[in-house]
Amino acid sequence: MAAEPSITPKIFLFLLSLLAFGAFFAPVFAPLPSGPSLSSSSRSSRHKKVNARQFGIADDMFWKDGKPVQIIGGDLHYFRILPEYWEDRLLRAKAFGLNTIQTYVPWNLHEPSRGELDFEGIADIVSFLKLCQKLDLLVMLRAGPYICAEWDLGGFPPWLLAVEPALRLRSSDSAFLDLVERWWGVLLPLIAPLLYGNGGPIIMVQIENEFGSYGNDKVYLHHLVTLARGHLGDAVILYTTDGGSREALEKGTIRGDAVFSAVDFTTGDDPWPIFKLQKEFNAPGKSPPLSAEFYTGWLTHWGEEIAKTDADFTAAALEKILSRNGSAVLYMAHGGTNFGFYSGANTGANEYDYKPDLTSYDYDAPIKESGDVDNAKFKALHSVIKKYHAASLPSVPSDNEKTGYGRIRLQKSSILFDTLNIKGASHVAQSESPISMESAGQMFGLMLYVSEYRASNNGSILSIPEVHDRAQVFISCPSKVDAQRPTYIGTIERWSNKPLGLPYTGCHSNTSLFVLVENMGRVNYGQFMFDRKGILSSVYLSGKALHGWKMFSVPFSNLNGKQKVNPIFQLAYSEIITSSAHKELKHSFDNSQKEPAFYAGYFTVDETSQLKDTYISFRGWGKGIASVNDFNIGRYWPSFGPQCNLYVPAPVLRHGQNVVVILELESPNPELVVTSVHQSDFTCSSSSSKVHQL
């Protein structure tokens, strides 16, 4: 597709001269602050009207309604915060001194299944944006389609990975662009009325995200610009964000007036040489210095020590920008939580060097995961920010009260393999070779792969060259009279992927092989983003490929809560809820066997006024998934660390009984107890110390 032409400085000056004679014109950027009021879009002629609200760029400054403005913003993502807490977190950001909120829009949250759109609850982006407007906060909207954000698949819906022939994500692949057009054809008209020129809070809209660190497909970028202009008009500022190197800016930006090029860089770097470089990629007078991601902290992967950055060091770095009238957006102002299965992952030198993200997205941000502001980083940054406000800031709210509801005794309510024993269930896929989770229609959670083999007297060696991400292996002998449930043999992990020895079972018939594969989060950044889940290769037994597979989906509800739950999980969950509510369970189980199983318990909140934020500690447990009152609070893995506790916001809780259900994949706490406590904890054992150094 032809690239959208940029406007040269001579043409731009000519068009400005036409304005002096009253000619109607809607430039790519908003007009100079001293110019006449214009409609927001020449493409929206049916809505033409004089509008005094203008946000634009001129003289290397941002201008709002004819006055220069310094952007002091922060990332705060609506999809990482329960809607009941949106206003609380925004008020804290405003008291912090922010005048702008930056947020991504994750496509996968809003279209979890192809053609199934969701803009309700935590996905109600319109309500969030209107709340920003109500609180007099401007918005920089990062519309994607790719967002990174340490979010599953960088915000792309995983069903894109099941499309055949395979799509080339983040490219000018026509099949991919057709789907982007359809998605933006829904999203952008939804937000258009909320643009600043239309009376809303949105001052800028980002296309893509750090594309210069990924590719060099200008046709793709120009196509996104054309799509955005078609829906949003010519007046809104479109922007890109790229790392502050010449290579990243060369690849990720569109020179000229069409798109404003912002930068990001490591906290502590001298910002002004980078801002000077930024000017080369913007038109003359159109390059206000903007760090679109000023890092207040950093992300943490499972198995690492929790990332921390010094408060005074971070504050001093911010002052270097603000003191010379530069603008900055703090990433993150408030991190929040990767509820459900939406946490992403990174890779190192290759796709096997896999690093999944924590459930917590605290990010060591000044506004903590639970909204706390009584901390050194908030105070240090706040003391800098308030210097650059002409008016006094609102008073800082006190921390929300948190509580611990004490020990919660759980009981083993069902074995995962028992719940899968449903003959003729529609959730079973069959194939000669294993297929990916996405191809089987299973986007999140777990999948059980089942086959059989003739056991050798000397045992067998099992190898799975491509497993994403973690496979627990079990075997059983169905012909034995005393046949028990499958016996755990070992685990094959993506990052180590060592062959596994299978013992001789003495089975007169074929031995059944069970491989339970967990999707731990799709890669969200870099060249290995095409990250399908499950078993992606043949499975070999002593060097020979094993054929004849059945795939059982084991889906849990995600944040959306609208995806179909198969009969297996419906049976397991209904049994748990029924037994927990009646304070007794129907079965007696051996808790010493290492097998994936559901555990359930409850705690009581006597008074509605006692509903407060809490954390559930999983110390002593292995690895699994937890829910409270049917809300997926995320993955836990204290045996690997560093996160010990999962955050449970008060709106999840209710007066009376609150049901806790977990799927423990490995080894339960011998006491079968989890504990509701009043604070976070990131001190569980870690097997490495790969900490990102700022």
N, C-alpha and C positions, 0 to 999 in steps of 0.2 A: 504494500500500500504506500502511496506517495506520502512523503514526510510533509508535515505542515510547515510552510515557509515561515521563517522568522522575519521580524520587521526591522529593517536597517535603521540606523540613527537618522539618516537623511529623510527617509519616508516618515519616520516618527515625528520629526520636527515639522514636516509639511502638514501632517495631519493635525498636529497641535495648532498650527496656524489657522487651519480651518475652524477650529473651535472658537477662535477669536471672532469669527464672523457668524457664529451661531450654528454651524453645520453639526448635524448629529453624528457622533462617532463614539464607539465603545472600544477602547484600546485593550490590549492584552492585560496590562496592569491597570489599576485604577488611575484616574487622571491626577495630575499634579494637585496638591492640596488647595491651591488658590484658584483652581479652575471651577467651572460651573458644575452643578449637580447633573448627573447622568443616570439613565436607567442601568440596571445591573447587567443586562445582556441584550445585544442586538438580535440574538436568535429568539428572544422571548418577546416578539413585537406585540403580542396580544396583551402583554402585561406592562407596556411602556408607561412609565410615569416618572415624574421628577422625585428623586430620593436624595435627601441631604446626607444620608449615611454613606460614608466612603472610607475604605481602608486601602491604602496604596503605598507605593515606594517612589521616592524621589530624593535627589541630593544625598544618596547613600543613607537614607533614613526611612523608617516606617512612619506613616502618617495616618492618623485616625481623625476623621471629621475636620481636616484642615490643621491639625496640631501634631507635632512630632511625638512619637511614643516609643518608649524603650520596652521591648518584650522581656518580661521576667516571668517565665512560664515553667511548667512542670508536667511531665507525663503522669497521668493517672488514668487507668484503664477501667472503663465501666464493666468489662467482662471479668474482672478479677475482684469485684466487690459486689456483695449482695445489694440489690436495688434499695432495700430499706436503709442502707448505709451510704448511699451516694451523696446525700446532702451533708451528712456528718463529715465525710472526707473532703468534700469541696469547701466546706466552711473552714476546715483546718488549713487547707491549701491557701485560702483567701487570707486568713489570719497570718499565715506564714509570709505573706507579701506577694503572692503570685497574682498576676493580672491575666494570665493565659493558661488554659489547660490544653495539653496535647494528648490525643488518644488515637490508637489504632482502631481499625474496623476489621475483625477477623471473619473472613468469608465463611470459614468452616463452622463458626457458631451460628451464622444466619442461614446457612443452607446445609444442614447436617446430612441430608440425603438429597440426591439430585431432584430438583423441582420442588422440594419441601422447604418453604421459607419460614423463618422464625424471627419475629421482631417483638417478642413478648418477654416479660420477666427480665432476667439478666441480659437479654438480647434487645431490650427496648431502647435502642440508641436514640430515637427521637425524644423520648422523655428525658434521657440523660442530657442531651443537648439543650433542651428547653430549661432544664434545671440550671445548667451553666449560665444561660441567659438571665434567668431570674436572679442569680447571685452576682450578676454583672461581671462575669468571667468570659473573656474571649476564648475562642477555640481554634486550634490548629488540628485539622482532621487528616489523619494518615489513612487514606481510603484503600490502600493496597494497589492491586489485588494481592501482592506479596507484602507481608509485614515483618517477618522475622519474629521479634518480640519474645524469644524463648517460648514460643507457642507452637503446638503440634503442627508440623509441616509448614511452618512459617505462615499460618493462617489459611493455606489452601485446603479445601475439603478433600479428605482422603479418597473419596470416590473418584477423584480425578485420576488416581493411580490404577483404577480398574478399566479405564477407557482403552479400547483397542482400535487401531494401533496406538502404542504408547504415546502420550503427549510429551512435548518438550516444554516443560514449565519455564516461565519467565523468558519467553522467546516470542519471535514473530511467527511461530507455528500457527497456521491458519485455524486448525482445529481447536487449539488452546485459546486463541483470540476470540473465536466464536463464543466460547463459554464465558470468557471475561466480559464480552459485550453484553451477554444476556444477564450476567450478575450486576454489572454496573448499570444496566438498563433498569434494574429494580432499585439499587441503592442510591444512585445519584439523584434521580427525581425525588426521592424521599427526603434528601438533605437539602436540595436546592432552595426550598422556602426558608431555610435556616442560615443561608449565607448572610454575611453582614450587610451587604447592599440591599437585601430583601427584608431587613429588620431582625435578622437572627444574630447568633454569636460567632459564626464561622468566618474567620478572616483569611485563612489559607487552607488549601487542600493539597496534600502530598500525593504524588503518583509514585508507585513502586517504593523501594526503600533500599538505600545503599547498593544500588545496582552496579555501581562501579567496582564493587568488591566481588562481583559474580560474573558479569558478562560484558559484552560490548555490542549489543544489538540495538542500534539506533532506530531501526524500523519499528521495533517493539515499543520503544519509548515514545516515538512520535505518534504511534497509533493510540497509545494511552492518552496523550495530550489531546488528540482529535476527539476521542470519546468523551473526555472530561469537558472540553469546550462545548461539545454538542449538547450536553445535559446541563451544564452549569453556566454557560455563557462566557463572555470574554473579559468581564470585569474582575472576577475573582482571581486572586494570586494562586497559581499552581507552583509547587516547589518540589525539589528533590533534595535528599540528604545523602551526602557521601563523606567518606573518610577524608581527612585533610591532607591528602597526598595528590600530586599531579596526576599520577596514573589513575587513581580512583575517580577523580573529577573529570578526566578526559573521557573515561568510559561511561560514567553514570549521569552526566549532565547534558542539557541541550543549550548550547550557547545562544546568546541573543536575548530578546525580550520575551520569548514564549514562556519560559519557566525560570523561576528564581532558584538559584543554586545555593543551598545552605551546606554547612559543613559540620562534622563532629570530629573529635580527636581525644586523645588520652588526657584525663585530668592531670594537670601538672605541666603539660606542654605549654610553651609560650604561645598564647593564642594569636598574637598580632601578625607574625609572619604568615600564619595560616589564613587569617582574614585577608591579608594582602594577596595571597594566592587565589582566594575565593573571588576576588574582584576580576581576575582574568576570565572567569567563566560566567560573568554577568555583564549585561550591557552597561555602558558608562552611566554613573549616577544611580544604578539599580542594584547596588551591592551593600546594603546595610550589614555590618558584621553580625552574624548569627550562628551561635553554636546550638544546633537543633537537638543535640544530645550531650548535655553536660553531665558526666557520670558522677553521681553522688555515691555510688557503691559499685557492686558487681554481682553477677549471678553466681550460683553455686550448683555443682553437680553432686549426685550421690557419690559417696566415697571420698569427698574432699572435706577439708576443713571449711567452716563457714567463712565466706569472704567478708572482710572488714577493711574500711579505709578510715584514715584519721580525720576527725572532724575539723580541726583547725587547718590542716593542709587543704582540705576540700574547700573550706570557706575562703582561704587566701587565693586559691585558684579562681574561684568565682569572682572575687573582687577585681582581679586583673582584667576581667572582661567588662564588668559593669562600670568600673571607675572611668573608663574611656568611652562611655556611651555605647558599648556593645550590648547585644542582646543574647540571652541564654535561656534554654529550656532544660530544666533539670530532669535527667533520666536516672532514677525515677524520683519524683516527689513523694509518691506513695506507691509501693509495689503491689501489695495485695496478695492474692492466693491463686494458685493454679488448681482450682477445684476440678473434680471429675478427672478425666483422662487427657486434659489439654496441655499439660506440661510438655515441652519439646525436648530436644537433645542436640548435642553438638558432636563433631567428630574431630579427630586429630589428623594424622598424616594419611589415613585411609579410612574406609567405612567401617572397618572392624574396631578401630579405636573409638569406641562408642561411649558417649558421656551423657547420660540422661539427667534432666534437671529435677530439682527438688519439687515437692508439692508447694512448699512455701515460696513466694516470690517477694519476700521481705526486701531483698536487694541492698540491705544496709542503708535504706533510704531514710530521710529525716522524719517522715511520717511512717511509723512502723506498720507491720502487717495488720495489727489490730487497731490501728489508728493512733497509737500512742505518740505524743509529741514531747513528753518530758524526758529528753535525752540530749546528749552533748551535740550531736550533729544538727538537730533541729535548731538548738540555741545558737550554735556558731554560724550557721547559714542565715538564720533569721536576723542576727545582728548585722550582717552584711547587707542583706536585701533591704532592710528598713531605711538604710541610708539613702536609698535612691527612690524614695517615695515622698512626694511633696506633701501629701496628706498623711495623717496618722493611720496606722493599721488597726483593724479590729483586735480586740483582746483575744489572746490565745486560749482556746477551750482546754479544760482539764481533760486528762485521760479518762476514757470510759472505764467504768468499774468492771472488773473481771472477778470470777470466782472459780473455785474448784468444788465440784459436787461429790468428790470422794471416789472411793473404790467402786468399780462396777464389775460385778461377778458375771462372767460369761459361761455359757454351756455350749458344748459341741452339739449342734442341732442337726447337721446332716453332712455327709461326705460328698464331695463334688462328684465323684464317680457314680455314686448312687443316684444322684439327681439326673445324671446323663443316661440312665438306664430306662429309656422310653422307646419302645419298639415302634418303628414306622414314623418317627417324628419328622416333621418337615424341615427341621434345622440341620439335617445331615446332608452333606455333599459327598459325592463319590467320584474318584478319579484314579487313573492308573498311577499317576505321580502326584505328590503333594501340590496343592495350589495355595496362592497367597490368601491372607485373610480378606483383603479387599476384593479379590476375585470371587470369594465365597459370600460376599455381602456383609462381612464382619469388620467393622471399622475400628472398634476399640475393644479393650479388654483382653480376653483370652480365646484361644482356639485349641481344641483337643484333636490331635491327629492319631488315628488308630489303624494299625495294620497287623499282620501276623507273619511268622517265619518258623522254619524248622530248626530247632535248636541243635547246636553241635555239642558233642560230648566234651569238647575242649573249650566250650564257650565261644562267643563271637565278639567282634569289635564293631561298635556302632559309630558311624561318623556322619555329620550333617554339615557339609561345607558352607551352606548359607542359611543361617537361622537368625531371625530378627524378632525378639531380642534375647530371650532366655527360655530354654527348653528344659523342663523337668521330665525325666525318662522313668517309666514304670513298665513292669512286665507282669504277666499272670499266665497260669496254666488252666484253661477252662475245663480240661478233661479230668482234672483231679477231683475226687469226691469232696475233699475238704478245701476246695479252692476258695481263697480269700480274695478280697479286693486287690487291685494291682499293687505290687510291691515297688517301692521307690528304689531306683538303682543309682541315679546321679543326675547332675545338671550339666548341660552344654550351654555355654554363654557366648554371645556374639563376640565379646572382646577377648576371650581366651581360646574358645573353640577347640577343645581337646577331645580326641576320640574317647569313647566310653566302653569299658568292657562289660559284656552281658554274660552273667553266669549261666551254666547249664542248669536247666530247670527239671530235668527228668520227666518232661512232659511227653506223653504218648501221642498227643495231637500237636498241632501247631501251637506255638507260644504267641500270646497276644502282646503286641507292643503298643504302648500309650506314650505319646509325646505331647505334653501340655506346654504350649508356647504362649508367653506373655508379651504383649505389645507394651513397651515401657515408655513410649513417646517417640514420635517421628522427628527426624533431623530437621531443624528449622533454619539452618544457615550453611552456606558453602556448596561445594560441588557435588556432595553426596545426598542432596535433598530428595531425590527420587527414592524414597525410603519405604518400600512396601514391607509389610509385616507377615510373620508366620514362617513357614519353611519355604524357601525360595529356590531350592535345588533338589536333586534326588537325594534320597537317604540310602546310605551304603551299609551293608552288613558284611563284614570281612571282605570288603572290596567289591561286592556285587550290589547293584541297585535293587532296592526293595520296591515291589509294585503292589498295587491294590490297596488304596487308601480310602478311609472315611474321615471326613472333617466335621467335627461337632462345634458349633458356635456356642460360646458362653458369654453373651453380651450383658453388660450392666448398663443401667441408665447413665447418661452423661449429663452435662449441665442442662441441656435442652429438655430432657425428660420426655421427649416425644417419640424417640426411636422405638421401634417395635421390640418387645421383649419376648424371646422365644419360650415355648412351653417348659423347657428345662428350668430356666431361671424363675419363671412364674411359680413353678412347683416348689422350688427350694425356698424362695422368699416368702411365699404364703405360709409355709410350714414354720419358718422362723418367727414371723410376726405373730402367728396364732399362738405358738408355744410360749413366746416371751410374754405376751400380754396376759396369759393365764398363769404365769409364774411357775410353769413346769414344762418339761419336755417329754416327748413320748418315748425317746430312745435312750439307751445307755451305750456309750462309746468308749473305746480304748483311746485315751488321749496321748499315749506314748508313741504311737505309730506316726511316722513322718509321712503325712498325706495331706493334700489340699482339702480343707474342710471349712464349713461355715460355723461361726460362733455367734451367739446372740445373748444379749442381756439388756437391762434397762436401768435407768435411774429416774427418780421422781423429783419434780420441782413443785413444791407445795403451793406457792403463791406466784401469781403472775408477775408481781413486782420483783420477784427473785430471778427472773429471766435475764441472765448476764452472759457476756462472752466467756468462753472457757476453752481449754485445750484438752485433748485426750492424749495421755502418755502411753506409748506402746513399748516402753522399756521391757526387755525380756521376751518380746515377741520376735518373729523372724522377718517375714515380708508378706505384704498383702494389700488389700483394698478395704476401705472402711466407709460406712455410711451411718448417718444419724437421722432418724425419722425419714428414711428413704431419700435423703440428700447425700450425694456422693462427695465426701469431704476430701477424698484423694487417696494417694498411695502412701504407705508407710514402709520403712525399711531400716529400723534402728540398728539391726545387726551390721549394716554397712555404713550408716551414718551419713551426715552428721545430725539430721533432723530426727528428734525423738518424739515430738508432739505434733499433732495436727490441730490447726485452729478451727474452732467451732463458733461461728458468730451467733449471738443471741437470737436473731430472727429465725434460725433453724430450729430452735428449741420451742417447747410448748408447755403449758401448764399440765401437770399430771405426769404420766409415764412418757419417757423419751427412750426410744428403742435404738440400741447400738447393734449393728450387724457388721461382721468382718469376714472376709474370706482370707484365711491364713494359708499361705501356699507352702510353708515349710514346717517350722517348729513352733507350736504355741507356747506361751508362758506356762510353766508347770502349774502355777496357781490359777490359771484361766481368769486373770484379772487385768483389766485396764483401769486407768485412774484419770478422773477429770481433775485437772489442776488449773491454776490461775495464771500461768505464764508460759512463754515459749521456752524451748530447750533445744540447743543445737550442739550438744556435747556428747552425743552418742559416738561409739567407736567408729573411726574412719580408717580405711585401708590404704589411704594415700594422702598426700598433702599438696595436690596440684592447685595452688591458689593463684588466681590471676593477679599479677602485680601491677598496680597503677603507678 
